[in-house]
C-alpha cells in the first residue's frame, strides 16, 4: 500500500547538527503544535483541514521530550536515568 500524503503547519527549529537530534526536535515541535490551543492546518489525500483547533486544549502547554535510548532530551537539555524499579504494576524510571 502506498503511503498517504500528509501535511501539517508548524514552526520548526532551525537546523543544527547532529541530524538525528535535530529530527527529534522537529518531531517534538510537530507534536506540540497538534496539542496546543493554536490553529492547526492539516492536508492529506482524504481531506484538508484549515483553522482546526484541538478542543478541549490541554490546560497547560505540552512539552514533548525525545528518548535516545539513554537520555530524555528537550532541545539542549538532557536528563540521564537515575534509577529504575519494577513491580507488578509496571516500571518506574527516574531521570535527573
N, CA and C atoms as an extended XYZ file, in Angstrom:
288
Properties=species:S:1:pos:R:3:atomname:S:1:resname:S:1:resid:I:1 pbc="F F F"
N         0.836       -1.164        0.000 N   UNK     1
C         0.000        0.000        0.000 CA  UNK     1
C         0.891        1.242        0.000 C   UNK     1
N         0.563        2.191       -0.837 N   UNK     2
C         1.334        3.432       -0.921 CA  UNK     2
C         1.100        4.292        0.316 C   UNK     2
N         2.121        5.069        0.660 N   UNK     3
C         1.983        5.988        1.788 CA  UNK     3
C         1.017        7.102        1.423 C   UNK     3
N         0.211        7.523        2.388 N   UNK     4
C        -0.696        8.644        2.177 CA  UNK     4
C         0.053        9.942        2.403 C   UNK     4
N        -0.247       10.927        1.595 N   UNK     5
C         0.353       12.243        1.760 CA  UNK     5
C        -0.282       12.941        2.956 C   UNK     5
N         0.552       13.553        3.780 N   UNK     6
C         0.074       14.213        4.989 CA  UNK     6
C         0.894       15.475        5.196 C   UNK     6
N         0.244       16.605        5.378 N   UNK     7
C         0.929       17.878        5.569 CA  UNK     7
C         0.376       18.555        6.804 C   UNK     7
N         1.258       19.146        7.603 N   UNK     8
C         0.841       19.904        8.782 CA  UNK     8
C         1.674       21.177        8.844 C   UNK     8
N         1.093       22.244        9.348 N   UNK     9
C         1.816       23.504        9.512 CA  UNK     9
C         2.282       23.631       10.957 C   UNK     9
N         3.582       23.854       11.139 N   UNK    10
C         4.148       24.046       12.475 CA  UNK    10
C         5.440       24.833       12.336 C   UNK    10
N         5.815       25.580       13.358 N   UNK    11
C         7.093       26.285       13.365 CA  UNK    11
C         8.168       25.303       13.790 C   UNK    11
N         9.138       25.080       12.905 N   UNK    12
C        10.171       24.086       13.161 CA  UNK    12
C        11.455       24.752       13.636 C   UNK    12
N        12.239       24.035       14.460 N   UNK    13
C        13.514       24.592       14.915 CA  UNK    13
C        14.502       24.679       13.769 C   UNK    13
N        15.400       25.643       13.844 N   UNK    14
C        16.445       25.793       12.821 CA  UNK    14
C        17.346       24.572       12.845 C   UNK    14
N        17.874       24.206       11.683 N   UNK    15
C        18.751       23.034       11.612 CA  UNK    15
C        20.031       23.278       12.392 C   UNK    15
N        20.416       22.277       13.157 N   UNK    16
C        21.692       22.283       13.878 CA  UNK    16
C        22.125       20.829       14.004 C   UNK    16
N        23.354       20.518       13.624 N   UNK    17
C        23.815       19.136       13.742 CA  UNK    17
C        23.907       18.715       15.201 C   UNK    17
N        23.845       17.456       15.518 N   UNK    18
C        23.723       16.322       14.610 CA  UNK    18
C        22.295       16.165       14.081 C   UNK    18
N        22.193       15.578       12.909 N   UNK    19
C        20.917       15.480       12.211 CA  UNK    19
C        19.857       14.732       13.020 C   UNK    19
N        20.222       13.621       13.656 N   UNK    20
C        19.221       12.850       14.408 CA  UNK    20
C        18.638       13.648       15.566 C   UNK    20
N        19.469       14.428       16.244 N   UNK    21
C        18.966       15.264       17.346 CA  UNK    21
C        18.026       16.338       16.794 C   UNK    21
N        18.374       16.938       15.665 N   UNK    22
C        17.517       17.949       15.043 CA  UNK    22
C        16.178       17.327       14.647 C   UNK    22
N        16.193       16.117       14.108 N   UNK    23
C        14.948       15.446       13.724 CA  UNK    23
C        14.069       15.191       14.946 C   UNK    23
N        14.656       14.833       16.094 N   UNK    24
C        13.874       14.658       17.317 CA  UNK    24
C        13.210       15.975       17.724 C   UNK    24
N        13.944       17.086       17.580 N   UNK    25
C        13.360       18.393       17.918 CA  UNK    25
C        12.224       18.749       16.960 C   UNK    25
N        12.372       18.397       15.679 N   UNK    26
C        11.304       18.640       14.696 CA  UNK    26
C        10.061       17.840       15.072 C   UNK    26
N        10.225       16.568       15.384 N   UNK    27
C         9.075       15.739       15.765 CA  UNK    27
C         8.392       16.285       17.016 C   UNK    27
N         9.174       16.739       17.982 N   UNK    28
C         8.599       17.319       19.198 CA  UNK    28
C         7.816       18.589       18.876 C   UNK    28
N         8.332       19.430       17.978 N   UNK    29
C         7.639       20.669       17.609 CA  UNK    29
C         6.305       20.370       16.938 C   UNK    29
N         6.264       19.363       16.078 N   UNK    30
C         5.015       18.991       15.408 CA  UNK    30
C         4.002       18.460       16.423 C   UNK    30
N         4.448       17.604       17.326 N   UNK    31
C         3.559       17.087       18.360 CA  UNK    31
C         2.996       18.216       19.214 C   UNK    31
N         3.849       19.147       19.620 N   UNK    32
C         3.377       20.274       20.429 CA  UNK    32
C         2.369       21.118       19.657 C   UNK    32
N         2.598       21.318       18.353 N   UNK    33
C         1.658       22.097       17.546 CA  UNK    33
C         0.285       21.435       17.510 C   UNK    33
N         0.268       20.120       17.428 N   UNK    34
C        -1.002       19.397       17.383 CA  UNK    34
C        -1.752       19.437       18.711 C   UNK    34
N        -1.035       19.636       19.822 N   UNK    35
C        -1.659       19.564       21.142 CA  UNK    35
C        -1.833       20.916       21.816 C   UNK    35
N        -1.723       21.989       21.072 N   UNK    36
C        -1.906       23.313       21.660 CA  UNK    36
C        -3.301       23.838       21.370 C   UNK    36
N        -3.569       25.017       21.870 N   UNK    37
C        -4.822       25.704       21.611 CA  UNK    37
C        -4.753       26.508       20.307 C   UNK    37
N        -3.604       26.453       19.623 N   UNK    38
C        -3.408       27.218       18.398 CA  UNK    38
C        -4.066       26.542       17.201 C   UNK    38
N        -4.227       27.325       16.152 N   UNK    39
C        -4.790       26.822       14.904 CA  UNK    39
C        -3.850       25.800       14.274 C   UNK    39
N        -4.414       24.715       13.746 N   UNK    40
C        -3.639       23.682       13.051 CA  UNK    40
C        -4.222       23.514       11.659 C   UNK    40
N        -3.349       23.449       10.651 N   UNK    41
C        -3.749       23.196        9.275 CA  UNK    41
C        -3.154       21.863        8.843 C   UNK    41
N        -4.001       20.925        8.420 N   UNK    42
C        -3.561       19.590        8.041 CA  UNK    42
C        -4.111       19.262        6.663 C   UNK    42
N        -3.261       18.646        5.820 N   UNK    43
C        -3.694       18.221        4.494 CA  UNK    43
C        -3.205       16.808        4.234 C   UNK    43
N        -4.102       15.940        3.756 N   UNK    44
C        -3.702       14.632        3.246 CA  UNK    44
C        -4.624       14.273        2.091 C   UNK    44
N        -4.525       13.041        1.571 N   UNK    45
C        -5.341       12.648        0.421 CA  UNK    45
C        -6.837       12.688        0.717 C   UNK    45
N        -7.199       12.424        1.944 N   UNK    46
C        -8.617       12.320        2.286 CA  UNK    46
C        -9.284       13.666        2.537 C   UNK    46
N        -8.543       14.623        3.109 N   UNK    47
C        -9.183       15.885        3.493 CA  UNK    47
C        -8.158       16.982        3.714 C   UNK    47
N        -8.652       18.210        3.730 N   UNK    48
C        -7.858       19.371        4.101 CA  UNK    48
C        -8.589       20.085        5.223 C   UNK    48
N        -7.895       20.266        6.340 N   UNK    49
C        -8.463       20.998        7.470 CA  UNK    49
C        -7.694       22.300        7.612 C   UNK    49
N        -8.391       23.392        7.580 N   UNK    50
C        -7.774       24.699        7.767 CA  UNK    50
C        -8.450       25.368        8.951 C   UNK    50
N        -7.651       25.909        9.847 N   UNK    51
C        -8.207       26.582       11.009 CA  UNK    51
C        -8.789       25.625       12.027 C   UNK    51
N        -8.251       24.399       12.092 N   UNK    52
C        -8.738       23.424       13.076 CA  UNK    52
C        -8.111       23.707       14.438 C   UNK    52
N        -8.822       23.351       15.481 N   UNK    53
C        -8.337       23.550       16.841 CA  UNK    53
C        -8.495       22.275       17.638 C   UNK    53
N        -7.576       22.044       18.549 N   UNK    54
C        -7.642       20.913       19.464 CA  UNK    54
C        -8.538       21.343       20.618 C   UNK    54
N        -9.752       20.804       20.675 N   UNK    55
C       -10.686       21.169       21.735 CA  UNK    55
C       -11.115       19.939       22.498 C   UNK    55
N       -11.118       19.907       23.776 N   UNK    56
C       -10.568       20.977       24.596 CA  UNK    56
C        -9.047       20.908       24.605 C   UNK    56
N        -8.434       22.041       24.586 N   UNK    57
C        -6.975       22.108       24.635 CA  UNK    57
C        -6.501       21.725       26.038 C   UNK    57
N        -5.309       21.163       26.139 N   UNK    58
C        -4.772       20.864       27.471 CA  UNK    58
C        -4.711       22.138       28.312 C   UNK    58
N        -4.908       22.051       29.623 N   UNK    59
C        -4.917       23.244       30.463 CA  UNK    59
C        -3.566       23.950       30.533 C   UNK    59
N        -2.492       23.225       30.258 N   UNK    60
C        -1.148       23.802       30.257 CA  UNK    60
C        -0.455       23.367       28.978 C   UNK    60
N         0.523       24.131       28.552 N   UNK    61
C         1.266       23.788       27.343 CA  UNK    61
C         1.912       22.410       27.485 C   UNK    61
N         1.884       21.647       26.414 N   UNK    62
C         2.506       20.322       26.383 CA  UNK    62
C         3.982       20.489       26.046 C   UNK    62
N         4.846       19.808       26.772 N   UNK    63
C         6.272       19.800       26.488 CA  UNK    63
C         6.640       18.389       26.046 C   UNK    63
N         7.131       18.254       24.833 N   UNK    64
C         7.494       16.943       24.303 CA  UNK    64
C         8.985       16.698       24.480 C   UNK    64
N         9.317       15.537       24.987 N   UNK    65
C        10.701       15.099       25.172 CA  UNK    65
C        10.942       13.921       24.244 C   UNK    65
N        12.167       13.749       23.790 N   UNK    66
C        12.507       12.574       22.997 CA  UNK    66
C        13.410       11.674       23.833 C   UNK    66
N        13.421       10.395       23.490 N   UNK    67
C        14.239        9.417       24.213 CA  UNK    67
C        15.213        8.819       23.211 C   UNK    67
N        16.510        8.916       23.478 N   UNK    68
C        17.521        8.422       22.537 CA  UNK    68
C        18.075        7.055       22.919 C   UNK    68
N        17.389        6.347       23.814 N   UNK    69
C        17.843        5.051       24.260 CA  UNK    69
C        18.590        5.120       25.582 C   UNK    69
N        19.032        6.311       25.950 N   UNK    70
C        19.762        6.517       27.203 CA  UNK    70
C        19.206        7.690       27.986 C   UNK    70
N        18.978        8.806       27.300 N   UNK    71
C        18.576       10.058       27.945 CA  UNK    71
C        17.240       10.554       27.420 C   UNK    71
N        16.550       11.353       28.241 N   UNK    72
C        15.411       12.135       27.780 CA  UNK    72
C        15.977       13.466       27.309 C   UNK    72
N        15.520       13.949       26.146 N   UNK    73
C        16.064       15.191       25.592 CA  UNK    73
C        14.950       16.151       25.207 C   UNK    73
N        15.230       17.431       25.446 N   UNK    74
C        14.345       18.531       25.046 CA  UNK    74
C        15.251       19.687       24.688 C   UNK    74
N        15.469       19.925       23.400 N   UNK    75
C        16.397       20.974       22.971 CA  UNK    75
C        17.790       20.671       23.475 C   UNK    75
N        18.380       21.610       24.211 N   UNK    76
C        19.734       21.439       24.737 CA  UNK    76
C        19.766       20.727       26.089 C   UNK    76
N        18.609       20.403       26.643 N   UNK    77
C        18.537       19.774       27.961 CA  UNK    77
C        18.501       18.258       27.802 C   UNK    77
N        19.344       17.561       28.547 N   UNK    78
C        19.347       16.094       28.551 CA  UNK    78
C        19.239       15.614       29.995 C   UNK    78
N        18.299       14.723       30.243 N   UNK    79
C        18.128       14.141       31.568 CA  UNK    79
C        18.576       12.687       31.520 C   UNK    79
N        19.520       12.319       32.400 N   UNK    80
C        20.041       10.958       32.447 CA  UNK    80
C        19.232       10.117       33.427 C   UNK    80
N        19.132        8.821       33.143 N   UNK    81
C        18.416        7.912       34.026 CA  UNK    81
C        19.125        7.831       35.371 C   UNK    81
N        18.362        8.025       36.445 N   UNK    82
C        18.913        7.948       37.801 CA  UNK    82
C        18.603        6.604       38.435 C   UNK    82
N        17.365        6.126       38.291 N   UNK    83
C        17.006        4.840       38.887 CA  UNK    83
C        15.882        4.199       38.093 C   UNK    83
N        15.753        2.887       38.285 N   UNK    84
C        14.701        2.118       37.605 CA  UNK    84
C        14.214        1.047       38.571 C   UNK    84
N        12.908        1.011       38.816 N   UNK    85
C        12.321       -0.013       39.686 CA  UNK    85
C        11.135       -0.650       38.969 C   UNK    85
N        10.904       -1.917       39.252 N   UNK    86
C         9.807       -2.638       38.614 CA  UNK    86
C         9.012       -3.372       39.688 C   UNK    86
N         7.683       -3.326       39.541 N   UNK    87
C         6.820       -4.112       40.410 CA  UNK    87
C         5.659       -4.632       39.579 C   UNK    87
N         4.632       -5.205       40.237 N   UNK    88
C         3.526       -5.819       39.495 CA  UNK    88
C         2.721       -4.818       38.677 C   UNK    88
N         2.786       -3.531       39.011 N   UNK    89
C         2.015       -2.534       38.273 CA  UNK    89
C         2.778       -1.943       37.095 C   UNK    89
N         4.085       -2.187       36.997 N   UNK    90
C         4.852       -1.678       35.870 CA  UNK    90
C         6.247       -1.282       36.271 C   UNK    90
N         6.806       -0.369       35.500 N   UNK    91
C         8.183        0.070       35.708 CA  UNK    91
C         8.214        1.576       35.929 C   UNK    91
N         9.026        2.026       36.886 N   UNK    92
C         9.196        3.447       37.172 CA  UNK    92
C        10.645        3.804       36.914 C   UNK    92
N        10.851        4.789       36.020 N   UNK    93
C        12.194        5.274       35.706 CA  UNK    93
C        12.275        6.727       36.144 C   UNK    93
N        13.303        7.065       36.913 N   UNK    94
C        13.511        8.423       37.395 CA  UNK    94
C        14.718        9.016       36.665 C   UNK    94
N        14.578       10.272       36.245 N   UNK    95
C        15.639       10.952       35.498 CA  UNK    95
C        16.111       12.198       36.256 C   UNK    95
N        17.388       12.553       36.103 N   UNK    96
C        17.968       13.789       36.645 CA  UNK    96
C        18.428       14.675       35.501 C   UNK    96
